[in-house]
Amino acid sequence: MTQDFDVIGALTRFSVGTIDGRDAMMVIELATTPDEFARGIRHQMPIAMTPAHARELGNALLLAAEAAQMGEAVSSAVN
């Protein structure tokens, strides 16, 4: 199976919750091309994670948001 990692989707919506009160769950909705965005086409991706991963993700997103507001260079860090 090949993946095209050159495509960056635009986040259009997200929701979060838990699965059976034990694992964290998030559903992201995105458009994968400018044309899809303009036409209103969206793809949903449900993602389950441990509470520890959810905390790490939340903290990493906060750091990235702060860096983006300050205009720092894009990071390629992956966990």
C-alpha positions as CSV (number, residue, x, y, z in Angstrom):
1,M,0.0,0.0,0.0
2,T,1.4,3.4,-1.0
3,Q,0.7,6.7,0.7
4,D,0.9,10.1,-0.9
5,F,2.3,12.3,1.8
6,D,2.6,15.3,-0.5
7,V,-1.1,16.1,0.2
8,I,-1.9,18.3,3.2
9,G,-5.6,18.4,4.1
10,A,-7.4,21.4,5.5
11,L,-9.1,20.7,8.8
12,T,-12.8,21.8,8.6
13,R,-14.2,20.4,11.8
14,F,-13.3,18.1,14.7
15,S,-15.0,16.5,17.7
16,V,-13.7,14.6,20.7
17,G,-15.0,12.2,23.3
18,T,-14.2,8.8,24.9
19,I,-14.7,5.2,23.9
20,D,-16.2,3.3,26.8
21,G,-14.9,5.9,29.1
22,R,-11.4,4.5,28.8
23,D,-9.7,5.7,25.6
24,A,-9.9,9.1,24.0
25,M,-11.5,9.5,20.6
26,M,-11.4,12.3,18.1
27,V,-13.0,12.6,14.7
28,I,-11.4,15.0,12.3
29,E,-13.1,16.2,9.1
30,L,-11.0,17.5,6.3
31,A,-10.9,18.5,2.7
32,T,-7.9,17.1,0.9
33,T,-7.7,19.5,-2.1
34,P,-8.7,23.1,-2.7
35,D,-11.3,21.9,-5.1
36,E,-12.9,19.7,-2.4
37,F,-12.8,22.5,0.0
38,A,-14.6,24.8,-2.4
39,R,-17.2,22.2,-3.3
40,G,-17.9,21.3,0.3
41,I,-16.5,17.7,0.0
42,R,-15.3,16.5,3.4
43,H,-13.7,13.2,4.6
44,Q,-14.0,12.0,8.2
45,M,-11.2,10.2,10.0
46,P,-12.0,8.7,13.5
47,I,-8.9,8.3,15.7
48,A,-8.7,6.4,19.0
49,M,-5.8,6.9,21.4
50,T,-4.8,6.2,24.9
51,P,-5.3,9.0,27.5
52,A,-1.5,9.4,27.5
53,H,-1.3,9.9,23.8
54,A,-4.3,12.3,23.9
55,R,-2.4,14.5,26.5
56,E,0.8,14.4,24.4
57,L,-1.2,15.4,21.3
58,G,-2.9,18.2,23.1
59,N,0.4,19.6,24.4
60,A,2.1,19.2,21.1
61,L,-0.8,21.1,19.4
62,L,-0.6,23.9,21.9
63,L,3.2,24.2,21.3
64,A,2.6,24.2,17.5
65,A,-0.1,26.8,17.7
66,E,2.1,29.1,19.8
67,A,5.0,28.7,17.4
68,A,2.6,29.4,14.4
69,Q,1.5,32.6,16.1
70,M,5.1,33.7,16.6
71,G,6.0,32.8,13.0
72,E,8.6,30.1,13.7
73,A,9.7,27.6,11.1
74,V,7.6,24.5,10.5
75,S,8.6,21.4,12.5
76,S,8.7,17.9,11.2
77,A,8.5,16.2,14.6
78,V,6.5,13.0,14.6
79,N,5.7,10.8,17.6
